């Protein structure tokens, strides 16, 4: 039986999502626990995508196959009883055998949190402690220019060679926290993202917010298709994978229900 899980994790103590030898990863923990549940038969977990070290997820998605007979409810209980407390499975669903958590994705949403106020040691692993004022209006003008379909080669890993760097950002916006005006959240809803793409975009936005660049320069950086033109890479701790969307319904809606 194939299952789809929706899960959250605190990425601060992990070397990223993807399994790697000799380091602690989210995928490694999931597969370790699922293998135990599956009568010690190996289980491969396929996620909607990977996140880097220090990056968090609110609603990551992944699928896997089990040989045992277990209901979705019992599987959720078993997973959460065995997983570390910084990984939590929210939903377990049975899906069809041809469903794929990565290849069926229609859109993803990422958010990035920045503290412009006084340094907060309690939140240092979960909100980027920039601790200086940024020009919000300039950042918002720049965000508009990222919306639409563009070649994002300037915003991916410099040596990450791909056949296609074109992606579509459906929505990019900035929100100020109603209770703390020094806390801002920048969100991106898109059909797909390259490695480091969001962090590199945020890095340029920070430079624009500092007054080091103009909002209008976003167009020049996109057209350059050169990573060296985009500037800094924002730190990982402010980044969250917020949601993953599949083919059922509009991509602006959550659509975890997939017919089995």
LUMTI-892032 format. One record per residue (C-alpha): x, y negated, z; residue in one letter. Coordinates in nm, 2 decimals. Layout:
N
{u: X	v: Y	w: Z	type: a}
...
***
This chain:
260
{u: 0.00	v: 0.00	w: 0.00	type: x}
{u: 0.12	v: -0.35	w: -0.08	type: x}
{u: 0.08	v: -0.63	w: 0.17	type: x}
{u: 0.11	v: -1.01	w: 0.15	type: x}
{u: 0.21	v: -1.19	w: 0.47	type: x}
{u: 0.20	v: -1.56	w: 0.55	type: x}
{u: 0.46	v: -1.65	w: 0.81	type: x}
{u: 0.64	v: -1.93	w: 0.98	type: x}
{u: 0.99	v: -1.95	w: 1.11	type: x}
{u: 1.23	v: -2.17	w: 1.29	type: x}
{u: 1.54	v: -2.17	w: 1.06	type: x}
{u: 1.78	v: -2.33	w: 1.30	type: x}
{u: 1.93	v: -2.00	w: 1.42	type: x}
{u: 1.94	v: -1.83	w: 1.09	type: x}
{u: 2.19	v: -1.83	w: 0.79	type: x}
{u: 1.90	v: -1.89	w: 0.56	type: x}
{u: 1.61	v: -1.67	w: 0.45	type: x}
{u: 1.79	v: -1.44	w: 0.21	type: x}
{u: 1.95	v: -1.12	w: 0.35	type: x}
{u: 2.33	v: -1.14	w: 0.37	type: x}
{u: 2.59	v: -0.90	w: 0.52	type: x}
{u: 2.70	v: -0.96	w: 0.88	type: x}
{u: 2.48	v: -1.27	w: 0.94	type: x}
{u: 2.14	v: -1.32	w: 1.09	type: x}
{u: 1.87	v: -1.40	w: 0.82	type: x}
{u: 1.49	v: -1.41	w: 0.82	type: x}
{u: 1.46	v: -1.15	w: 0.55	type: x}
{u: 1.70	v: -0.92	w: 0.74	type: x}
{u: 1.48	v: -0.94	w: 1.05	type: x}
{u: 1.16	v: -0.88	w: 0.86	type: x}
{u: 1.31	v: -0.57	w: 0.68	type: x}
{u: 1.45	v: -0.44	w: 1.01	type: x}
{u: 1.12	v: -0.45	w: 1.18	type: x}
{u: 0.92	v: -0.33	w: 0.89	type: x}
{u: 1.15	v: -0.03	w: 0.84	type: x}
{u: 1.08	v: 0.06	w: 1.21	type: x}
{u: 0.70	v: 0.03	w: 1.15	type: x}
{u: 0.73	v: 0.23	w: 0.83	type: x}
{u: 0.86	v: 0.54	w: 1.01	type: x}
{u: 1.22	v: 0.44	w: 0.95	type: x}
{u: 1.18	v: 0.44	w: 0.57	type: x}
{u: 1.34	v: 0.14	w: 0.41	type: x}
{u: 1.12	v: -0.16	w: 0.32	type: x}
{u: 1.22	v: -0.43	w: 0.08	type: x}
{u: 1.06	v: -0.77	w: 0.14	type: x}
{u: 1.01	v: -1.01	w: -0.16	type: x}
{u: 0.94	v: -1.37	w: -0.06	type: x}
{u: 0.80	v: -1.66	w: -0.27	type: x}
{u: 1.16	v: -1.80	w: -0.26	type: x}
{u: 1.45	v: -1.85	w: -0.03	type: x}
{u: 1.53	v: -2.13	w: 0.21	type: x}
{u: 1.88	v: -2.23	w: 0.31	type: x}
{u: 2.04	v: -2.22	w: 0.65	type: x}
{u: 1.87	v: -2.45	w: 0.90	type: x}
{u: 1.56	v: -2.50	w: 0.68	type: x}
{u: 1.22	v: -2.41	w: 0.83	type: x}
{u: 0.89	v: -2.27	w: 0.70	type: x}
{u: 0.53	v: -2.33	w: 0.80	type: x}
{u: 0.36	v: -2.10	w: 0.55	type: x}
{u: 0.61	v: -1.89	w: 0.37	type: x}
{u: 0.48	v: -1.59	w: 0.17	type: x}
{u: 0.62	v: -1.25	w: 0.11	type: x}
{u: 0.51	v: -0.91	w: -0.01	type: x}
{u: 0.62	v: -0.55	w: 0.06	type: x}
{u: 0.51	v: -0.19	w: 0.02	type: x}
{u: 0.46	v: 0.05	w: 0.31	type: x}
{u: 0.42	v: 0.43	w: 0.28	type: x}
{u: 0.22	v: 0.46	w: 0.61	type: x}
{u: -0.15	v: 0.40	w: 0.65	type: x}
{u: -0.21	v: 0.09	w: 0.86	type: x}
{u: -0.47	v: -0.18	w: 0.86	type: x}
{u: -0.38	v: -0.55	w: 0.81	type: x}
{u: -0.48	v: -0.64	w: 1.16	type: x}
{u: -0.27	v: -0.37	w: 1.32	type: x}
{u: 0.02	v: -0.45	w: 1.10	type: x}
{u: 0.01	v: -0.82	w: 1.21	type: x}
{u: 0.01	v: -0.71	w: 1.58	type: x}
{u: 0.30	v: -0.47	w: 1.52	type: x}
{u: 0.51	v: -0.73	w: 1.34	type: x}
{u: 0.46	v: -1.00	w: 1.60	type: x}
{u: 0.54	v: -0.76	w: 1.88	type: x}
{u: 0.87	v: -0.66	w: 1.73	type: x}
{u: 0.99	v: -0.98	w: 1.55	type: x}
{u: 1.21	v: -1.24	w: 1.72	type: x}
{u: 1.00	v: -1.52	w: 1.87	type: x}
{u: 1.12	v: -1.77	w: 1.61	type: x}
{u: 0.94	v: -1.58	w: 1.34	type: x}
{u: 0.56	v: -1.55	w: 1.35	type: x}
{u: 0.33	v: -1.37	w: 1.10	type: x}
{u: 0.01	v: -1.57	w: 1.07	type: x}
{u: -0.18	v: -1.36	w: 0.81	type: x}
{u: -0.15	v: -1.01	w: 0.67	type: x}
{u: -0.35	v: -0.92	w: 0.36	type: x}
{u: -0.37	v: -0.61	w: 0.14	type: x}
{u: -0.30	v: -0.70	w: -0.23	type: x}
{u: -0.29	v: -0.52	w: -0.56	type: x}
{u: 0.02	v: -0.32	w: -0.66	type: x}
{u: 0.11	v: -0.57	w: -0.94	type: x}
{u: 0.10	v: -0.88	w: -0.72	type: x}
{u: 0.44	v: -1.04	w: -0.67	type: x}
{u: 0.50	v: -1.31	w: -0.40	type: x}
{u: 0.76	v: -1.49	w: -0.61	type: x}
{u: 0.65	v: -1.45	w: -0.97	type: x}
{u: 0.28	v: -1.52	w: -0.91	type: x}
{u: 0.35	v: -1.86	w: -0.75	type: x}
{u: 0.18	v: -2.15	w: -0.92	type: x}
{u: 0.30	v: -2.43	w: -0.69	type: x}
{u: 0.49	v: -2.50	w: -0.36	type: x}
{u: 0.48	v: -2.79	w: -0.12	type: x}
{u: 0.78	v: -2.90	w: 0.08	type: x}
{u: 0.80	v: -3.17	w: 0.35	type: x}
{u: 1.10	v: -3.36	w: 0.49	type: x}
{u: 1.10	v: -3.53	w: 0.83	type: x}
{u: 1.32	v: -3.83	w: 0.92	type: x}
{u: 1.35	v: -4.01	w: 1.25	type: x}
{u: 1.44	v: -4.38	w: 1.20	type: x}
{u: 1.42	v: -4.45	w: 1.57	type: x}
{u: 1.65	v: -4.36	w: 1.86	type: x}
{u: 1.83	v: -4.03	w: 1.85	type: x}
{u: 1.63	v: -3.75	w: 2.00	type: x}
{u: 1.84	v: -3.45	w: 2.11	type: x}
{u: 1.53	v: -3.23	w: 2.16	type: x}
{u: 1.42	v: -3.27	w: 1.79	type: x}
{u: 1.77	v: -3.26	w: 1.64	type: x}
{u: 1.71	v: -2.92	w: 1.48	type: x}
{u: 1.37	v: -3.00	w: 1.34	type: x}
{u: 1.38	v: -3.37	w: 1.23	type: x}
{u: 1.67	v: -3.54	w: 1.06	type: x}
{u: 1.81	v: -3.79	w: 1.31	type: x}
{u: 1.89	v: -4.08	w: 1.07	type: x}
{u: 1.83	v: -4.33	w: 1.35	type: x}
{u: 1.83	v: -4.64	w: 1.14	type: x}
{u: 1.56	v: -4.84	w: 0.96	type: x}
{u: 1.49	v: -4.75	w: 0.59	type: x}
{u: 1.31	v: -4.97	w: 0.34	type: x}
{u: 0.98	v: -4.77	w: 0.31	type: x}
{u: 0.84	v: -4.98	w: 0.02	type: x}
{u: 1.15	v: -4.91	w: -0.19	type: x}
{u: 1.13	v: -4.53	w: -0.12	type: x}
{u: 0.76	v: -4.53	w: -0.21	type: x}
{u: 0.83	v: -4.70	w: -0.54	type: x}
{u: 1.10	v: -4.44	w: -0.61	type: x}
{u: 0.87	v: -4.15	w: -0.52	type: x}
{u: 0.63	v: -4.25	w: -0.80	type: x}
{u: 0.91	v: -4.21	w: -1.05	type: x}
{u: 0.97	v: -3.85	w: -0.95	type: x}
{u: 0.61	v: -3.75	w: -1.02	type: x}
{u: 0.55	v: -3.57	w: -1.35	type: x}
{u: 0.75	v: -3.33	w: -1.56	type: x}
{u: 1.13	v: -3.40	w: -1.57	type: x}
{u: 1.46	v: -3.23	w: -1.62	type: x}
{u: 1.60	v: -3.21	w: -1.26	type: x}
{u: 1.95	v: -3.10	w: -1.34	type: x}
{u: 2.09	v: -3.40	w: -1.15	type: x}
{u: 1.92	v: -3.27	w: -0.84	type: x}
{u: 2.03	v: -2.91	w: -0.82	type: x}
{u: 2.35	v: -2.74	w: -0.71	type: x}
{u: 2.63	v: -2.86	w: -0.93	type: x}
{u: 2.74	v: -2.51	w: -1.04	type: x}
{u: 2.39	v: -2.36	w: -1.05	type: x}
{u: 2.37	v: -2.27	w: -1.42	type: x}
{u: 2.02	v: -2.22	w: -1.55	type: x}
{u: 1.85	v: -2.20	w: -1.89	type: x}
{u: 1.58	v: -2.45	w: -1.78	type: x}
{u: 1.59	v: -2.73	w: -1.53	type: x}
{u: 1.25	v: -2.87	w: -1.62	type: x}
{u: 1.00	v: -2.88	w: -1.33	type: x}
{u: 0.68	v: -3.07	w: -1.26	type: x}
{u: 0.62	v: -3.26	w: -0.94	type: x}
{u: 0.24	v: -3.30	w: -0.90	type: x}
{u: 0.25	v: -3.53	w: -0.60	type: x}
{u: 0.53	v: -3.71	w: -0.41	type: x}
{u: 0.44	v: -3.93	w: -0.11	type: x}
{u: 0.56	v: -4.08	w: 0.21	type: x}
{u: 0.36	v: -4.08	w: 0.53	type: x}
{u: 0.43	v: -4.27	w: 0.86	type: x}
{u: 0.34	v: -4.09	w: 1.18	type: x}
{u: 0.03	v: -4.25	w: 1.34	type: x}
{u: 0.18	v: -4.21	w: 1.69	type: x}
{u: 0.54	v: -4.29	w: 1.61	type: x}
{u: 0.60	v: -4.54	w: 1.33	type: x}
{u: 0.97	v: -4.45	w: 1.33	type: x}
{u: 0.89	v: -4.10	w: 1.21	type: x}
{u: 0.83	v: -4.05	w: 0.84	type: x}
{u: 0.74	v: -3.74	w: 0.64	type: x}
{u: 0.82	v: -3.72	w: 0.27	type: x}
{u: 0.62	v: -3.45	w: 0.08	type: x}
{u: 0.66	v: -3.29	w: -0.26	type: x}
{u: 0.40	v: -3.07	w: -0.43	type: x}
{u: 0.54	v: -2.91	w: -0.75	type: x}
{u: 0.51	v: -2.61	w: -0.98	type: x}
{u: 0.87	v: -2.51	w: -0.89	type: x}
{u: 1.19	v: -2.63	w: -0.73	type: x}
{u: 1.56	v: -2.58	w: -0.80	type: x}
{u: 1.81	v: -2.49	w: -0.53	type: x}
{u: 1.88	v: -2.80	w: -0.31	type: x}
{u: 1.64	v: -3.00	w: -0.53	type: x}
{u: 1.43	v: -3.15	w: -0.24	type: x}
{u: 1.73	v: -3.22	w: -0.02	type: x}
{u: 1.91	v: -3.39	w: -0.31	type: x}
{u: 1.61	v: -3.60	w: -0.40	type: x}
{u: 1.58	v: -3.70	w: -0.03	type: x}
{u: 1.95	v: -3.79	w: -0.03	type: x}
{u: 1.89	v: -4.03	w: -0.32	type: x}
{u: 1.58	v: -4.17	w: -0.15	type: x}
{u: 1.78	v: -4.24	w: 0.17	type: x}
{u: 2.04	v: -4.43	w: -0.04	type: x}
{u: 1.75	v: -4.63	w: -0.19	type: x}
{u: 1.61	v: -4.69	w: 0.15	type: x}
{u: 1.95	v: -4.82	w: 0.27	type: x}
{u: 1.95	v: -5.07	w: -0.02	type: x}
{u: 2.25	v: -4.90	w: -0.18	type: x}
{u: 2.05	v: -4.83	w: -0.50	type: x}
{u: 1.74	v: -4.96	w: -0.67	type: x}
{u: 1.42	v: -4.76	w: -0.69	type: x}
{u: 1.43	v: -4.80	w: -1.07	type: x}
{u: 1.76	v: -4.61	w: -1.08	type: x}
{u: 1.57	v: -4.28	w: -1.03	type: x}
{u: 1.50	v: -4.29	w: -1.41	type: x}
{u: 1.87	v: -4.33	w: -1.49	type: x}
{u: 1.97	v: -4.04	w: -1.26	type: x}
{u: 1.70	v: -3.81	w: -1.40	type: x}
{u: 1.81	v: -3.89	w: -1.76	type: x}
{u: 2.18	v: -3.84	w: -1.67	type: x}
{u: 2.13	v: -3.46	w: -1.60	type: x}
{u: 2.45	v: -3.48	w: -1.39	type: x}
{u: 2.46	v: -3.38	w: -1.02	type: x}
{u: 2.74	v: -3.64	w: -0.96	type: x}
{u: 2.49	v: -3.92	w: -1.03	type: x}
{u: 2.24	v: -3.83	w: -0.76	type: x}
{u: 2.44	v: -3.89	w: -0.45	type: x}
{u: 2.42	v: -3.72	w: -0.11	type: x}
{u: 2.25	v: -3.40	w: -0.01	type: x}
{u: 2.02	v: -3.46	w: 0.29	type: x}
{u: 2.07	v: -3.24	w: 0.59	type: x}
{u: 1.87	v: -2.91	w: 0.61	type: x}
{u: 1.70	v: -2.95	w: 0.95	type: x}
{u: 1.44	v: -3.20	w: 0.83	type: x}
{u: 1.32	v: -2.97	w: 0.55	type: x}
{u: 1.01	v: -2.74	w: 0.57	type: x}
{u: 0.85	v: -2.51	w: 0.32	type: x}
{u: 0.49	v: -2.62	w: 0.40	type: x}
{u: 0.28	v: -2.41	w: 0.16	type: x}
{u: 0.28	v: -2.17	w: -0.13	type: x}
{u: -0.01	v: -2.16	w: -0.38	type: x}
{u: -0.12	v: -1.88	w: -0.61	type: x}
{u: -0.35	v: -1.86	w: -0.91	type: x}
{u: -0.69	v: -1.85	w: -0.73	type: x}
{u: -0.84	v: -2.20	w: -0.73	type: x}
{u: -0.68	v: -2.54	w: -0.77	type: x}
{u: -0.31	v: -2.57	w: -0.67	type: x}
{u: -0.40	v: -2.85	w: -0.44	type: x}
{u: -0.59	v: -2.60	w: -0.23	type: x}
{u: -0.45	v: -2.31	w: -0.02	type: x}
{u: -0.53	v: -1.99	w: -0.19	type: x}
{u: -0.40	v: -1.69	w: 0.00	type: x}
{u: -0.69	v: -1.46	w: -0.09	type: x}
{u: -0.59	v: -1.23	w: -0.37	type: x}
{u: -0.81	v: -0.95	w: -0.48	type: x}
{u: -0.67	v: -0.61	w: -0.40	type: x}
***
